[in-house]
Amino acid sequence: MAELFRMPAVAADAATAVLSAWQVAEGASFTKDDALVSIETDKAEVDVAAEQDGVLLKTLYEAGVEIEVGDPIAVLGAVGEQAGDLDALLAGLGVVAPGEAPKAVRRDVPDEPVARPAAAPASGAPERAGRVFSSPLARRLARETGLDIEALTGTGPGGRIVRRDVDAAVAARRTPEPQPAPTPAAPPAAAVPRTAAPADTGAHEDIPHSRMRRAIARRLTESKQHTPHFYLRATCAVDELLALRQRINAVSPVKVSVNDLLIKAVATAHTQVPEMNAVWQPDAVRRFSAVDVSVAIATGTGLVTPVLRGIENLSVSAIAARTRAYAEQARAGALHPTDLEGGSITVSNLGMYGVEEFAAIINPPQAAILAVGAARDEAVVRDGAVTVAKVLGVVLSVDHRPVDGAVAARWLAAFTEAVENPVRLVV
């Protein structure tokens, strides 16, 4: 029997989501766990899977539309079922009432009119009506990119201005219009020396912001504006850590990276200094019992930070396996928003790029982020003698609201101890 397929709540705090792409064509059959549709939120793009076998009878929206959570987006049927009379089918499902226009098959989100003052059209331009309709998503994108939505031409149904119209206008700005040559001016009566402005060659490209890039920019800006950061630095000797990694990889079914061992060291430090395993809330400091750690993963569309949960009880090889799985999902755009929620600290490692040291911005609402640099050879003093050792620099950025400096210092000491005596990580 036919049933409505509604926009799922893929993120706990999202009232809307963007329908990125249909993964099944109209009229095509699918099986349980097949991806039906890709949904984009501020945090990630998610493939929504079918809960049972069936057929996609009718899609109610095109790709690129922002839709309220819970609104119908398609009609699904049982295996072998035919669409038949679509109007009657939709009316029977309550999408439209008899005699009404099929609201659910509109190709954009509910429109709101943009009032225009009555005016004569510019020379050579077609005359337009006094009201122009645009989708909420188009209006928001126009506002964020500095476009006057009233100046755009709509290509949606009924001349509505939709997302693709805003994207086209943004792309058009990449090619500068030719400027007329200036008319020579008479020399001034008294020449005044001036500093010449650099010529604008126009050699640039404006790349429209993705939903994820806007979310990253907003969250990190808010973090620096509202989170009082302070920073602690440490240098860890990692000779024994590297030797332990070599021994583990000789027997482990999953190859363990230095970062996997450092994540386990974070869990050890959180266990020893539980005051760090906390986040700031408006009315209280929330302290966690389990250790959930985010790991920063770079993708083609931006940085994501999936959360490894309960790692105080995981082996190093289990942490490695989960991190690899998250990295593959992130680069395939298959992370679920719930994978990105929670945790009290993030580990961000740029050591593979040769970066010796950097300070990272806290990922709200977490309380800290550990920035990891590259391991390098350095002269150190041991037992009164100078020798060469492998060392690694870390910078801990901390939210001063839930965590005091002394607490963070004890945590960093516990982390350094776990790194320099890594047997603690495997017992």
N, C-alpha and C positions, 0 to 999 in steps of 0.2 A: 504494500500500500504506500502511496506517495506521502511524503512528509517534508516539512520545511527544515532546511539546514540553516542555522542561524550563526551570525558572527560570534565566535567564541570569545570568552574573557581570557585572553592569553596572558594578560598581566593584571595583577591584583588592583592596581591603581589606575588602569586605563579605561576611560569611558568610550573611546573610539579606537579603531585600528584601520590601517590601510590594506585593502585587498591588493596584494602585489601581483599575483598571477594565479590563474587556474591551472592546476596540474592534470586535470582530466577534462576532456572535451565534452560538450553537450551531446547527449545520446550515447556516450561511451560507458562501458561497464568498468567496475573497479572491485577489488577484493579488500577484505579487512586489512587494516594497517597501511593500505596504499595512501600516498599523499594526495589529498583532494585539492587543496588550495594553499598558497603561501600568504601569510599575514605578516605585515610589518608594524612593529611598535617602535616606541622611542629607543628601546634597548636592543632589539634584535629582529631578525626575520625568521618566522617560524613556519614550518610545514605542518598543517593540520591533517591528521590521518583519519581515515574512515573507521568507524567503529564496527561495521559489518559489511558484508558483500552487498552490492547494489548497482544502480545505474544513475548517472547524472542526467535527470530529465530536463532541467532548465536552470540556467544561471540568471540571476536577477541583477547583477552588476558587472561592469567591465573592470579590468585591472586598472589600478591607479586611483581608486575611489576610497575616500575616508568614510567609514560606516560606523554607526553607533553599535556598541556591543549589545547583542540580543536581537538585532534586526535580521529578518530573513535575507539570506544571500543566494539561496539556491533551493531547488526542489529535487529531492532524492526519491528514487523508487526501488522496488525490489528487483532482483535479477530477472531480466526478461520483460519487465514492465514497459509499456509504451506511453508516451506523453499524451497522445490523443488531443482533445480540445484543451489547449493551454489556458484560455480564459476561464473556462469552467473549472479546470483543475485548480487554478490559483484562487478563484472565488470560493471553491469548496474548502480550501485550506485557510480561508480567512484573510488572505492577502488583500483582496479587494472585495467590495460589496457589489452585487449585481447592478449593472448600469453605470458604475463608476469607471474612471480611467484606471488602468492597471498601475497603481502607484509603485508597487514593488519592482516593476521592471524598468523604472527610471534608471538612467545610466550615470547618475551622480547623486550625491547626498542632497538632502532637502535644500532648495534654493531660497535665497533671500534677495529681494530686489535692491538694486543700487539706484537711487534716484539721481536723475540728470536734469539740470536746468534746461529749459527749452532754448535752443540756439540754432542759428543757421549753420549748416555743415561747412567745413573748410573746403576750399577750392579743390576739386578733384576727389574728395572723400565722399563715400556713400552716406546718405542721411540715415541716422539711427533713431530708434524710438526713444521716448522719454524715460523708459525704465529698461535697465539691462540686468538680467539675472546672472548670478554667479554662485558657485558652490562655496561653502565655508572653507574647504581646504584651499581653493584657489584664492580666496580673499586673504587667508592667513599667509600663504606663500608669497602673495604680492606684497603684503605689508612687510614681511621679513626681508624681502629682496629689494625693497624701496621702489616698487613699481606702482604706478597709478592704475588701479584696476579698471577705472572708467575709460582709460585710453586703450584697453585691449579689445580685440575682436574675438568673440566667442565662437567656438566650433562644436560645442556640445548640442544636444537636442534643444531645438527652439532658440538657438543662438546663445545658449548659456556659456559663460566663461568657466572653463574647467582647468584642471591641473596642467594639461598639456599646453594650454594657451599661455599660462604663466611660464612654463619651462621654455617654450619657444621664444617668448619675449626676453627671457634671461639670456638664452643662447644668442639672440640677435645683438645683444649688447657687446658680445665678444669682438665683433668686427666694427671698428670705429668708422663713423661716416666721414667721407672726405670733407675737409674744411676748405672754404674759399681762401684764396691768397689774400693777405692783408693789403689794404690800399696804402701806398707809401704816404707817410705824413711829412709835413714840412719840418725841418730841423728847428729845435727850440732856439729862442733868442740867446739863451746862455746854456751851453751844454753842461749837463750834470752827470757825473759818472754813475753808472748803474751796474749792479751785479746781474749778469745774464742768467735767466732761468734755464735749466736743462731742457732740451727738446723732448717732447713726448713722442716716442717712436711708434706707440700703439702696439708694441710687441708684447701682448699679454693675453691671457685666457681666463675668463671667469667661469669657474666650475660651480654649478649650483650646489647648495648644501643638501646633503642627504638628511633624512629624518634622524639617522643615528648620529651624524656629525653635529647636528643642532643640539641633540640631547647631550652629547659629550661636552660641547661648548658651554651649555647652560649649567650642567651639574658642576663642572670644574670651576666655572666663574663663581657660582654660588659658594663652592667650597672655600675659595680664597677670600671671598667677601665676608663670609659668616663663620668660618672655622678658624680659630686662633691657632695657627701652626707654630710648633717649635721643633727644632732639629737636633738630633744627636748623631755623632759619627763614630765609627769604630773600624779598626783594621784587624781582620782575623787571619791567623796562620792556617792554611788549608792543606798542608802537605799530607797530614794523616787522613783528612777527608778525601783527598784524591786517591790515596792508596786504598781506603775502604771501598770507594766506588769501584775501583778496578777489581777488587776481590768479589764484591757483590755481583758485578756483571759477568764474572766467570761462571756463576752458577744460577743467576736469576733468569727466569723465562722472559722477563721484560727488562730492557736496557734502562738503567737508572742514570739520570743526569745529575750534575752538580745541583741544579735548581731543585730537583726532587729531594735531595738531602737537606738543602737549606729550608725547604718547606717543613720537613720533619723537625728541623731544629727550631723553627718558629713554634710548632706545636709543643715542643719540650719547654720552651721559654714561657709560653702561655700557661702551661700546667704549673710551672714553678712560681709564676707571678700572675695569679688569676685576676688581679686588679686591672691588667691590661686587656683582658678579654671582656671588653665592655664597650658600650656606645652611649652617646649623649641623647637623652630624651627630654622633652619640654619640662616634665615634672619629676624626673628621676634619672639616675644613671643605671642603665640596664646591663647587668652582668650575666654572662652566659656560662653554662656548665660544660657544654661541648665546645670543642675547638673547630671552628669553621673558618677556613682561610681562602681568600680569593687569589687567583693567579692571573696576572695580566697576559693577554694573548693578542698579538697584533694580527689584524686581518686586512683584506684589501679595502674594506669600507670604514675601518676605525678600530679602536682598542676596545676589547671586551674583557670582563673580569668574572668568569664563572667561579663558583664557590665549591671548594673541596670540603665536604662535611665530615665531622667526627674524625679528623685525621690523627687525634691523639691515640686512637685505637687501631690505626692502619699501619701495615708494614711499609717500608720504603718502596718496595716493588709494587704494592697496591696503589700507593700515591702516584707512582710513575705511570701505571696503567690508566688511572683516572685522568691524569693530566693529558696524556696522549689522546685519549678519547675526546676530551673537551676541545683540544686543539683542532682535531679533525672536524668536529661538529662546528666549531667557530668559523673555520675557513670555508666550510660548506654552507654557512648560513643556517645551520640546523639547530642552534641552541634554543632552548625554551626559556622564556623570561624568568621562570622560577629558578633556572640554573644560575641566574645573575643576582639573586636576592639573598640577603643575609651576610653573615661574616662580620668580623670586627677588625680585620687587618688584611691588606693586600701585599703580595710579593711581586715586585716589578723588576725584572732582570734585563739589563742592557749589556751585560758582560760579553755576550757573543758578538757584539758590534765593536768591541775594543774600548768601550767607555769605562774609564777608571772610576769615576764617581759622579753621581747626580742626586738631586733632591726631587722627589716626586710629590704630586699634589694628592692629598687624601681623597679617597673615593667615598663621598658621604652616603650613608650616615656612619661609616666606619670610624674608628678612633685612630687608626695609624696605617701607614704604608711603609714597607721596607724596600728601599732602592738598592739594588745589587750591581756592583761593577765587575770588571774583569779580574780574574786571577792573574797575578804578575810576579815576576821574580824581583826580590828586593833584599837589600842588606839588613839583617836583623842581628841583635845581640842576644846570645843564648849562653848562659853559664859564663858570662864574662868574656865571651869570644864572639867576634863578628863572623857571621855565616850568611849564606844566601838561602832564602826560603820563599815559598809561594805564599803570597798574601792576597787578601781580597778585601776591598773597601765597601762598607755599607753605610747608608744614611737612613735613619729612622725619622720619618715625619710623624708628629703626634698632635692630636687634638687636645689642647690644654684644658678644655672644659671637663671631660671625665677623667683625665689622667694628669697627675702632677709630674714634675721633672724627676723627682727621686724615684718614682715608680717606673718611669720609662728607663731611667739609668739602670735600675736593678734588672729590668727585662733585657736590656741590651747586653748586660754582663752575663746573664743566663744564656742568651743566644750565642754569644761568643764562646762561652765555655762548652756548649754543646757542639759547636762547629770544630773547635780545636781539640776536643776529646770525643770524637764521633762514635765511639763504642756505645755512648749513651743513646744513640739513635736506633740501635738495633736490639736493645735489651728491654 
